[in-house]
Amino acid sequence: MLIDTMMQVRFGPAISLYDTWREHTLAGTKIPAPGNETIAAFIEPVFGLPSKPKSEDHLHGHVGEWLWHLLTKDNAAVRVQPDPKGDVTDAGADGFSIYENTAGALRFRLWESKKNTGTGPLSTSLSTAYKQLATSGQRYVAKIVGTFTPGSYDDDTLSFMAKVPAAWTQGDELVGAGVTLATHQPLPDKPFKKMSEKLPLLDKPGQLRGLATSISCYDELAKTVRRYAWTAL
């Protein structure tokens, strides 16, 4: 499911190319030239190619971003939540959501995604996420808001997003932050207990969220996803 969803998004409107990739992948056959070169260009930015893989660090991180996205995007309150970015080295936020609170009012949440697939403490990875949100959150927000061009979204959403940059500066209730962590390690009872301390401006109810996903075979899962991406090349 992970690799199939990732590849549908990567191919976008080029549905015939996705169909070719999927058909050969399921059959375990290679895509003949020159089509293999065309399709490889959609796979290389994240996974690299069999002859020149991207780093496993990036692979683990990208799988973590997709786990967050798939676990949260179908929440009935979510109005806008773009798919994870298509290039693992792209600077900027890892993700964001526009959602409705219980009163039906729009809210914005900036998400930072981390993975911990080594032996270091989870707290170190989380501290890095908190620091990025605190020091770079304003820049991330500005970059996101710039993508909301007239005609791309309804007027209510555009009007709301126009308020988000100043709201972030002030820690206004319109905005919030989330941290997602993917790991193979067991999780402590309260993995995000220092989040409010590190992001003191976001002190209103509902402004902070955390999502921790522990999969004991995380490295194997990520490499299996990559293996399917490469099968037809």
PyRosetta script that sets phi, psi and omega in degrees:
from pyrosetta import init, pose_from_sequence

init()
pose = pose_from_sequence("MLIDTMMQVRFGPAISLYDTWREHTLAGTKIPAPGNETIAAFIEPVFGLPSKPKSEDHLHGHVGEWLWHLLTKDNAAVRVQPDPKGDVTDAGADGFSIYENTAGALRFRLWESKKNTGTGPLSTSLSTAYKQLATSGQRYVAKIVGTFTPGSYDDDTLSFMAKVPAAWTQGDELVGAGVTLATHQPLPDKPFKKMSEKLPLLDKPGQLRGLATSISCYDELAKTVRRYAWTAL")
pose.set_psi(1, -41.9)
pose.set_omega(1, -179.1)
pose.set_phi(2, -59.3)
pose.set_psi(2, -54.4)
pose.set_omega(2, -174.7)
pose.set_phi(3, -69.4)
pose.set_psi(3, -35.4)
pose.set_omega(3, -180.0)
pose.set_phi(4, -64.9)
pose.set_psi(4, -42.7)
pose.set_omega(4, 178.3)
pose.set_phi(5, -66.2)
pose.set_psi(5, -44.7)
pose.set_omega(5, 177.9)
pose.set_phi(6, -55.4)
pose.set_psi(6, -46.7)
pose.set_omega(6, -174.3)
pose.set_phi(7, -72.0)
pose.set_psi(7, -34.8)
pose.set_omega(7, 174.7)
pose.set_phi(8, -57.6)
pose.set_psi(8, -43.0)
pose.set_omega(8, 179.7)
pose.set_phi(9, -67.9)
pose.set_psi(9, -41.5)
pose.set_omega(9, -176.4)
pose.set_phi(10, -64.7)
pose.set_psi(10, -38.2)
pose.set_omega(10, -179.0)
pose.set_phi(11, -78.8)
pose.set_psi(11, -18.9)
pose.set_omega(11, 177.4)
pose.set_phi(12, 55.2)
pose.set_psi(12, -130.1)
pose.set_omega(12, -178.1)
pose.set_phi(13, -75.3)
pose.set_psi(13, -6.7)
pose.set_omega(13, -180.0)
pose.set_phi(14, -79.9)
pose.set_psi(14, 64.7)
pose.set_omega(14, -172.6)
pose.set_phi(15, -64.7)
pose.set_psi(15, -35.0)
pose.set_omega(15, -179.2)
pose.set_phi(16, -64.7)
pose.set_psi(16, -34.1)
pose.set_omega(16, 177.1)
pose.set_phi(17, -69.5)
pose.set_psi(17, -40.7)
pose.set_omega(17, 176.1)
pose.set_phi(18, -61.0)
pose.set_psi(18, -44.0)
pose.set_omega(18, -180.0)
pose.set_phi(19, -61.0)
pose.set_psi(19, -40.2)
pose.set_omega(19, 178.3)
pose.set_phi(20, -64.2)
pose.set_psi(20, -47.2)
pose.set_omega(20, 178.3)
pose.set_phi(21, -58.6)
pose.set_psi(21, -46.6)
pose.set_omega(21, -175.8)
pose.set_phi(22, -66.2)
pose.set_psi(22, -42.7)
pose.set_omega(22, -179.7)
pose.set_phi(23, -60.0)
pose.set_psi(23, -47.1)
pose.set_omega(23, -179.0)
pose.set_phi(24, -70.8)
pose.set_psi(24, -35.4)
pose.set_omega(24, 179.4)
pose.set_phi(25, -64.0)
pose.set_psi(25, -46.3)
pose.set_omega(25, 180.0)
pose.set_phi(26, -66.6)
pose.set_psi(26, -32.5)
pose.set_omega(26, 179.8)
pose.set_phi(27, -83.1)
pose.set_psi(27, -15.1)
pose.set_omega(27, -177.7)
pose.set_phi(28, 72.2)
pose.set_psi(28, 28.4)
pose.set_omega(28, -179.5)
pose.set_phi(29, -112.0)
pose.set_psi(29, 162.3)
pose.set_omega(29, -178.3)
pose.set_phi(30, -92.4)
pose.set_psi(30, 142.3)
pose.set_omega(30, 176.4)
pose.set_phi(31, -75.3)
pose.set_psi(31, 125.8)
pose.set_omega(31, -178.8)
pose.set_phi(32, -71.4)
pose.set_psi(32, 156.2)
pose.set_omega(32, 175.5)
pose.set_phi(33, -68.4)
pose.set_psi(33, 150.2)
pose.set_omega(33, -0.5)
pose.set_phi(34, -89.5)
pose.set_psi(34, 3.3)
pose.set_omega(34, -177.6)
pose.set_phi(35, -61.8)
pose.set_psi(35, -30.4)
pose.set_omega(35, 179.6)
pose.set_phi(36, -63.0)
pose.set_psi(36, -34.9)
pose.set_omega(36, 179.5)
pose.set_phi(37, -69.5)
pose.set_psi(37, -39.2)
pose.set_omega(37, 178.1)
pose.set_phi(38, -61.6)
pose.set_psi(38, -47.0)
pose.set_omega(38, -176.2)
pose.set_phi(39, -72.3)
pose.set_psi(39, -34.2)
pose.set_omega(39, 179.4)
pose.set_phi(40, -59.7)
pose.set_psi(40, -30.1)
pose.set_omega(40, -178.7)
pose.set_phi(41, -66.5)
pose.set_psi(41, -23.2)
pose.set_omega(41, 177.1)
pose.set_phi(42, -82.9)
pose.set_psi(42, -21.9)
pose.set_omega(42, -175.2)
pose.set_phi(43, -93.8)
pose.set_psi(43, -36.8)
pose.set_omega(43, -171.6)
pose.set_phi(44, -59.3)
pose.set_psi(44, -40.3)
pose.set_omega(44, -174.3)
pose.set_phi(45, -57.3)
pose.set_psi(45, -30.2)
pose.set_omega(45, 179.7)
pose.set_phi(46, -103.9)
pose.set_psi(46, -47.0)
pose.set_omega(46, -172.2)
pose.set_phi(47, -95.3)
pose.set_psi(47, -15.7)
pose.set_omega(47, -168.3)
pose.set_phi(48, 72.0)
pose.set_psi(48, -165.1)
pose.set_omega(48, 178.7)
pose.set_phi(49, -122.8)
pose.set_psi(49, 161.1)
pose.set_omega(49, -178.5)
pose.set_phi(50, -51.9)
pose.set_psi(50, -34.8)
pose.set_omega(50, -179.6)
pose.set_phi(51, -82.4)
pose.set_psi(51, -16.0)
pose.set_omega(51, -178.8)
pose.set_phi(52, -151.0)
pose.set_psi(52, 78.4)
pose.set_omega(52, -176.6)
pose.set_phi(53, -67.5)
pose.set_psi(53, 150.7)
pose.set_omega(53, 167.2)
pose.set_phi(54, -73.1)
pose.set_psi(54, 166.0)
pose.set_omega(54, -176.9)
pose.set_phi(55, -64.4)
pose.set_psi(55, 146.9)
pose.set_omega(55, 177.7)
pose.set_phi(56, -66.0)
pose.set_psi(56, -27.6)
pose.set_omega(56, 176.4)
pose.set_phi(57, -59.1)
pose.set_psi(57, -46.5)
pose.set_omega(57, 178.2)
pose.set_phi(58, -66.8)
pose.set_psi(58, -38.9)
pose.set_omega(58, 178.2)
pose.set_phi(59, -59.3)
pose.set_psi(59, -49.2)
pose.set_omega(59, 179.4)
pose.set_phi(60, -60.1)
pose.set_psi(60, -40.3)
pose.set_omega(60, -179.2)
pose.set_phi(61, -66.7)
pose.set_psi(61, -41.2)
pose.set_omega(61, -178.6)
pose.set_phi(62, -67.1)
pose.set_psi(62, -41.7)
pose.set_omega(62, 177.3)
pose.set_phi(63, -62.1)
pose.set_psi(63, -39.2)
pose.set_omega(63, 177.8)
pose.set_phi(64, -61.7)
pose.set_psi(64, -40.5)
pose.set_omega(64, 178.6)
pose.set_phi(65, -64.1)
pose.set_psi(65, -39.5)
pose.set_omega(65, 179.3)
pose.set_phi(66, -70.4)
pose.set_psi(66, -35.4)
pose.set_omega(66, 175.7)
pose.set_phi(67, -59.6)
pose.set_psi(67, -47.0)
pose.set_omega(67, 177.0)
pose.set_phi(68, -56.7)
pose.set_psi(68, -48.9)
pose.set_omega(68, -175.0)
pose.set_phi(69, -61.7)
pose.set_psi(69, -46.9)
pose.set_omega(69, -177.1)
pose.set_phi(70, -70.0)
pose.set_psi(70, -28.5)
pose.set_omega(70, 179.7)
pose.set_phi(71, -79.9)
pose.set_psi(71, -14.7)
pose.set_omega(71, -173.3)
pose.set_phi(72, -121.9)
pose.set_psi(72, -23.2)
pose.set_omega(72, -168.6)
pose.set_phi(73, -67.6)
pose.set_psi(73, -25.0)
pose.set_omega(73, -176.7)
pose.set_phi(74, -90.2)
pose.set_psi(74, 5.8)
pose.set_omega(74, 173.5)
pose.set_phi(75, -58.7)
pose.set_psi(75, 131.6)
pose.set_omega(75, -175.0)
pose.set_phi(76, -59.4)
pose.set_psi(76, -23.9)
pose.set_omega(76, -177.8)
pose.set_phi(77, -79.7)
pose.set_psi(77, -17.1)
pose.set_omega(77, -174.5)
pose.set_phi(78, -73.4)
pose.set_psi(78, 125.5)
pose.set_omega(78, 177.1)
pose.set_phi(79, -98.5)
pose.set_psi(79, -41.6)
pose.set_omega(79, -179.7)
pose.set_phi(80, -139.3)
pose.set_psi(80, 127.6)
pose.set_omega(80, 172.0)
pose.set_phi(81, -154.5)
pose.set_psi(81, 95.0)
pose.set_omega(81, -177.0)
pose.set_phi(82, -62.4)
pose.set_psi(82, 155.7)
pose.set_omega(82, 174.2)
pose.set_phi(83, -63.8)
pose.set_psi(83, 153.5)
pose.set_omega(83, 176.9)
pose.set_phi(84, -53.9)
pose.set_psi(84, 148.2)
pose.set_omega(84, -176.6)
pose.set_phi(85, -60.5)
pose.set_psi(85, 152.0)
pose.set_omega(85, -171.1)
pose.set_phi(86, -83.5)
pose.set_psi(86, -6.5)
pose.set_omega(86, -179.5)
pose.set_phi(87, -131.0)
pose.set_psi(87, 122.0)
pose.set_omega(87, -173.4)
pose.set_phi(88, -67.4)
pose.set_psi(88, -16.9)
pose.set_omega(88, -179.8)
pose.set_phi(89, -97.1)
pose.set_psi(89, 3.1)
pose.set_omega(89, 180.0)
pose.set_phi(90, -67.2)
pose.set_psi(90, 127.7)
pose.set_omega(90, 179.8)
pose.set_phi(91, -75.0)
pose.set_psi(91, 152.1)
pose.set_omega(91, 177.5)
pose.set_phi(92, 126.5)
pose.set_psi(92, -172.1)
pose.set_omega(92, -176.8)
pose.set_phi(93, -67.1)
pose.set_psi(93, 151.1)
pose.set_omega(93, 177.1)
pose.set_phi(94, -79.4)
pose.set_psi(94, -26.1)
pose.set_omega(94, 179.0)
pose.set_phi(95, -179.1)
pose.set_psi(95, 165.9)
pose.set_omega(95, 174.5)
pose.set_phi(96, -155.5)
pose.set_psi(96, 160.3)
pose.set_omega(96, 176.4)
pose.set_phi(97, -133.9)
pose.set_psi(97, 143.4)
pose.set_omega(97, 163.7)
pose.set_phi(98, -111.7)
pose.set_psi(98, 124.7)
pose.set_omega(98, -174.8)
pose.set_phi(99, -140.7)
pose.set_psi(99, 169.4)
pose.set_omega(99, 176.6)
pose.set_phi(100, -101.4)
pose.set_psi(100, 134.3)
pose.set_omega(100, 174.3)
pose.set_phi(101, -79.7)
pose.set_psi(101, -176.1)
pose.set_omega(101, -175.6)
pose.set_phi(102, -63.9)
pose.set_psi(102, -21.3)
pose.set_omega(102, 178.1)
pose.set_phi(103, -90.1)
pose.set_psi(103, -0.5)
pose.set_omega(103, 179.6)
pose.set_phi(104, 86.4)
pose.set_psi(104, 7.8)
pose.set_omega(104, 179.2)
pose.set_phi(105, -87.3)
pose.set_psi(105, 146.1)
pose.set_omega(105, -179.8)
pose.set_phi(106, -73.3)
pose.set_psi(106, 141.6)
pose.set_omega(106, 175.9)
pose.set_phi(107, -137.1)
pose.set_psi(107, 153.7)
pose.set_omega(107, -179.5)
pose.set_phi(108, -118.6)
pose.set_psi(108, 134.9)
pose.set_omega(108, 174.9)
pose.set_phi(109, -129.2)
pose.set_psi(109, 126.6)
pose.set_omega(109, 176.0)
pose.set_phi(110, -92.7)
pose.set_psi(110, 128.3)
pose.set_omega(110, -176.9)
pose.set_phi(111, -111.1)
pose.set_psi(111, 139.2)
pose.set_omega(111, 172.7)
pose.set_phi(112, -117.7)
pose.set_psi(112, 129.1)
pose.set_omega(112, -176.0)
pose.set_phi(113, -108.5)
pose.set_psi(113, 132.8)
pose.set_omega(113, 176.2)
pose.set_phi(114, -132.2)
pose.set_psi(114, 151.6)
pose.set_omega(114, 171.6)
pose.set_phi(115, -125.9)
pose.set_psi(115, 150.6)
pose.set_omega(115, 175.9)
pose.set_phi(116, -133.4)
pose.set_psi(116, 99.5)
pose.set_omega(116, -177.7)
pose.set_phi(117, -115.1)
pose.set_psi(117, 15.3)
pose.set_omega(117, 177.0)
pose.set_phi(118, -108.8)
pose.set_psi(118, -150.6)
pose.set_omega(118, -178.3)
pose.set_phi(119, -106.5)
pose.set_psi(119, -3.4)
pose.set_omega(119, -178.8)
pose.set_phi(120, -69.3)
pose.set_psi(120, 159.9)
pose.set_omega(120, -178.8)
pose.set_phi(121, -66.7)
pose.set_psi(121, 145.2)
pose.set_omega(121, 177.7)
pose.set_phi(122, -61.9)
pose.set_psi(122, -31.1)
pose.set_omega(122, -178.3)
pose.set_phi(123, -60.8)
pose.set_psi(123, -31.8)
pose.set_omega(123, 178.9)
pose.set_phi(124, -66.4)
pose.set_psi(124, -45.0)
pose.set_omega(124, 178.6)
pose.set_phi(125, -63.1)
pose.set_psi(125, -40.7)
pose.set_omega(125, -179.7)
pose.set_phi(126, -68.2)
pose.set_psi(126, -39.6)
pose.set_omega(126, 178.2)
pose.set_phi(127, -60.9)
pose.set_psi(127, -38.1)
pose.set_omega(127, 177.1)
pose.set_phi(128, -63.1)
pose.set_psi(128, -40.9)
pose.set_omega(128, 178.5)
pose.set_phi(129, -63.7)
pose.set_psi(129, -44.9)
pose.set_omega(129, 180.0)
pose.set_phi(130, -61.2)
pose.set_psi(130, -42.0)
pose.set_omega(130, -178.8)
pose.set_phi(131, -64.4)
pose.set_psi(131, -41.1)
pose.set_omega(131, 179.3)
pose.set_phi(132, -63.1)
pose.set_psi(132, -42.5)
pose.set_omega(132, 178.6)
pose.set_phi(133, -63.7)
pose.set_psi(133, -39.6)
pose.set_omega(133, -178.0)
pose.set_phi(134, -70.8)
pose.set_psi(134, -40.1)
pose.set_omega(134, -174.2)
pose.set_phi(135, -93.6)
pose.set_psi(135, -28.4)
pose.set_omega(135, -175.4)
pose.set_phi(136, -117.2)
pose.set_psi(136, -3.4)
pose.set_omega(136, -176.4)
pose.set_phi(137, -56.3)
pose.set_psi(137, -41.9)
pose.set_omega(137, -179.3)
pose.set_phi(138, -61.9)
pose.set_psi(138, -41.1)
pose.set_omega(138, 178.5)
pose.set_phi(139, -67.5)
pose.set_psi(139, -41.8)
pose.set_omega(139, 177.6)
pose.set_phi(140, -59.5)
pose.set_psi(140, -44.5)
pose.set_omega(140, -179.2)
pose.set_phi(141, -61.2)
pose.set_psi(141, -44.5)
pose.set_omega(141, -179.5)
pose.set_phi(142, -60.3)
pose.set_psi(142, -41.0)
pose.set_omega(142, -179.6)
pose.set_phi(143, -65.8)
pose.set_psi(143, -40.5)
pose.set_omega(143, 179.0)
pose.set_phi(144, -65.2)
pose.set_psi(144, -46.8)
pose.set_omega(144, -177.6)
pose.set_phi(145, -59.9)
pose.set_psi(145, -34.9)
pose.set_omega(145, 179.5)
pose.set_phi(146, -64.5)
pose.set_psi(146, -15.8)
pose.set_omega(146, 178.8)
pose.set_phi(147, -86.5)
pose.set_psi(147, -10.0)
pose.set_omega(147, -178.8)
pose.set_phi(148, -89.8)
pose.set_psi(148, 78.9)
pose.set_omega(148, -177.0)
pose.set_phi(149, -86.1)
pose.set_psi(149, 152.0)
pose.set_omega(149, 178.1)
pose.set_phi(150, -54.4)
pose.set_psi(150, 133.1)
pose.set_omega(150, -179.2)
pose.set_phi(151, 94.5)
pose.set_psi(151, -17.2)
pose.set_omega(151, -178.6)
pose.set_phi(152, -84.3)
pose.set_psi(152, -23.4)
pose.set_omega(152, 179.4)
pose.set_phi(153, -141.7)
pose.set_psi(153, 167.7)
pose.set_omega(153, 179.3)
pose.set_phi(154, -69.8)
pose.set_psi(154, 163.2)
pose.set_omega(154, -174.5)
pose.set_phi(155, -61.7)
pose.set_psi(155, -37.5)
pose.set_omega(155, 179.7)
pose.set_phi(156, -61.7)
pose.set_psi(156, -42.9)
pose.set_omega(156, -179.5)
pose.set_phi(157, -67.3)
pose.set_psi(157, -42.4)
pose.set_omega(157, 179.4)
pose.set_phi(158, -63.8)
pose.set_psi(158, -42.4)
pose.set_omega(158, 179.2)
pose.set_phi(159, -64.0)
pose.set_psi(159, -40.6)
pose.set_omega(159, 178.1)
pose.set_phi(160, -64.2)
pose.set_psi(160, -46.7)
pose.set_omega(160, -177.2)
pose.set_phi(161, -64.5)
pose.set_psi(161, -27.0)
pose.set_omega(161, 177.2)
pose.set_phi(162, -64.0)
pose.set_psi(162, -23.8)
pose.set_omega(162, -179.0)
pose.set_phi(163, -89.0)
pose.set_psi(163, -15.5)
pose.set_omega(163, -170.8)
pose.set_phi(164, -65.1)
pose.set_psi(164, -42.8)
pose.set_omega(164, -178.0)
pose.set_phi(165, -57.3)
pose.set_psi(165, -48.5)
pose.set_omega(165, 179.5)
pose.set_phi(166, -67.7)
pose.set_psi(166, -34.6)
pose.set_omega(166, 178.3)
pose.set_phi(167, -63.6)
pose.set_psi(167, -37.5)
pose.set_omega(167, 178.4)
pose.set_phi(168, -65.0)
pose.set_psi(168, -43.9)
pose.set_omega(168, 179.9)
pose.set_phi(169, -56.0)
pose.set_psi(169, -39.8)
pose.set_omega(169, -174.0)
pose.set_phi(170, -93.2)
pose.set_psi(170, -6.6)
pose.set_omega(170, -175.4)
pose.set_phi(171, 69.1)
pose.set_psi(171, 29.2)
pose.set_omega(171, -176.8)
pose.set_phi(172, -64.3)
pose.set_psi(172, 156.8)
pose.set_omega(172, -177.3)
pose.set_phi(173, -64.8)
pose.set_psi(173, -13.2)
pose.set_omega(173, 177.7)
pose.set_phi(174, -66.5)
pose.set_psi(174, -21.2)
pose.set_omega(174, -173.6)
pose.set_phi(175, -122.3)
pose.set_psi(175, 163.9)
pose.set_omega(175, 176.4)
pose.set_phi(176, -160.3)
pose.set_psi(176, 176.9)
pose.set_omega(176, -178.9)
pose.set_phi(177, -131.3)
pose.set_psi(177, 150.3)
pose.set_omega(177, 176.1)
pose.set_phi(178, -135.9)
pose.set_psi(178, 147.9)
pose.set_omega(178, 174.9)
pose.set_phi(179, -126.4)
pose.set_psi(179, 129.9)
pose.set_omega(179, 175.7)
pose.set_phi(180, -115.8)
pose.set_psi(180, 136.7)
pose.set_omega(180, -177.3)
pose.set_phi(181, -127.7)
pose.set_psi(181, 127.3)
pose.set_omega(181, 175.1)
pose.set_phi(182, -115.0)
pose.set_psi(182, 133.9)
pose.set_omega(182, -175.0)
pose.set_phi(183, -156.3)
pose.set_psi(183, 167.2)
pose.set_omega(183, 172.2)
pose.set_phi(184, -99.0)
pose.set_psi(184, -8.7)
pose.set_omega(184, -176.1)
pose.set_phi(185, -81.1)
pose.set_psi(185, 154.5)
pose.set_omega(185, 171.9)
pose.set_phi(186, -62.7)
pose.set_psi(186, 150.5)
pose.set_omega(186, -177.2)
pose.set_phi(187, -97.1)
pose.set_psi(187, 140.2)
pose.set_omega(187, 171.9)
pose.set_phi(188, -70.5)
pose.set_psi(188, 167.1)
pose.set_omega(188, -178.9)
pose.set_phi(189, -62.0)
pose.set_psi(189, -38.2)
pose.set_omega(189, -177.5)
pose.set_phi(190, -131.5)
pose.set_psi(190, 77.6)
pose.set_omega(190, -175.2)
pose.set_phi(191, -65.4)
pose.set_psi(191, -23.2)
pose.set_omega(191, -173.8)
pose.set_phi(192, -108.1)
pose.set_psi(192, 25.5)
pose.set_omega(192, -172.0)
pose.set_phi(193, -65.1)
pose.set_psi(193, -21.1)
pose.set_omega(193, -179.7)
pose.set_phi(194, -97.8)
pose.set_psi(194, 4.7)
pose.set_omega(194, -175.3)
pose.set_phi(195, -62.6)
pose.set_psi(195, -45.6)
pose.set_omega(195, -178.6)
pose.set_phi(196, -65.4)
pose.set_psi(196, -31.9)
pose.set_omega(196, 177.9)
pose.set_phi(197, -67.4)
pose.set_psi(197, -36.7)
pose.set_omega(197, -176.7)
pose.set_phi(198, -83.9)
pose.set_psi(198, -19.1)
pose.set_omega(198, 179.7)
pose.set_phi(199, -126.7)
pose.set_psi(199, 66.4)
pose.set_omega(199, -170.6)
pose.set_phi(200, -65.9)
pose.set_psi(200, -24.3)
pose.set_omega(200, 179.3)
pose.set_phi(201, -67.4)
pose.set_psi(201, -27.8)
pose.set_omega(201, -176.8)
pose.set_phi(202, -93.9)
pose.set_psi(202, 72.6)
pose.set_omega(202, -171.5)
pose.set_phi(203, -112.6)
pose.set_psi(203, 11.4)
pose.set_omega(203, 177.7)
pose.set_phi(204, -90.2)
pose.set_psi(204, 155.3)
pose.set_omega(204, -179.3)
pose.set_phi(205, -55.1)
pose.set_psi(205, 131.9)
pose.set_omega(205, 176.3)
pose.set_phi(206, 85.0)
pose.set_psi(206, -0.7)
pose.set_omega(206, -176.3)
pose.set_phi(207, -77.9)
pose.set_psi(207, -23.9)
pose.set_omega(207, -177.1)
pose.set_phi(208, -115.4)
pose.set_psi(208, 136.9)
pose.set_omega(208, 177.4)
pose.set_phi(209, -140.0)
pose.set_psi(209, 150.3)
pose.set_omega(209, 175.6)
pose.set_phi(210, -136.7)
pose.set_psi(210, 143.5)
pose.set_omega(210, 175.9)
pose.set_phi(211, -133.4)
pose.set_psi(211, 115.6)
pose.set_omega(211, 179.3)
pose.set_phi(212, -113.2)
pose.set_psi(212, 130.2)
pose.set_omega(212, -180.0)
pose.set_phi(213, -121.8)
pose.set_psi(213, 119.5)
pose.set_omega(213, 179.4)
pose.set_phi(214, -111.5)
pose.set_psi(214, 118.7)
pose.set_omega(214, 177.9)
pose.set_phi(215, -128.2)
pose.set_psi(215, 112.8)
pose.set_omega(215, -171.5)
pose.set_phi(216, -60.1)
pose.set_psi(216, -29.4)
pose.set_omega(216, -179.6)
pose.set_phi(217, -104.2)
pose.set_psi(217, 38.4)
pose.set_omega(217, -172.8)
pose.set_phi(218, -57.1)
pose.set_psi(218, -44.9)
pose.set_omega(218, -179.7)
pose.set_phi(219, -62.0)
pose.set_psi(219, -43.1)
pose.set_omega(219, 178.9)
pose.set_phi(220, -64.1)
pose.set_psi(220, -41.0)
pose.set_omega(220, 177.6)
pose.set_phi(221, -59.3)
pose.set_psi(221, -48.9)
pose.set_omega(221, -178.2)
pose.set_phi(222, -62.2)
pose.set_psi(222, -41.4)
pose.set_omega(222, -179.4)
pose.set_phi(223, -70.4)
pose.set_psi(223, -30.6)
pose.set_omega(223, 175.7)
pose.set_phi(224, -67.8)
pose.set_psi(224, -40.9)
pose.set_omega(224, 175.1)
pose.set_phi(225, -57.5)
pose.set_psi(225, -46.7)
pose.set_omega(225, 179.7)
pose.set_phi(226, -64.7)
pose.set_psi(226, -39.5)
pose.set_omega(226, -179.7)
pose.set_phi(227, -60.5)
pose.set_psi(227, -40.9)
pose.set_omega(227, 176.8)
pose.set_phi(228, -66.0)
pose.set_psi(228, -37.2)
pose.set_omega(228, 178.7)
pose.set_phi(229, -60.5)
pose.set_psi(229, -34.8)
pose.set_omega(229, -175.0)
pose.set_phi(230, -91.3)
pose.set_psi(230, -14.4)
pose.set_omega(230, -169.0)
pose.set_phi(231, -49.9)
pose.set_psi(231, -42.7)
pose.set_omega(231, -172.8)
pose.set_phi(232, -88.3)
pose.set_psi(232, -1.2)
pose.set_omega(232, -177.4)
pose.set_phi(233, -88.4)
pose.dump_pdb("model.pdb")
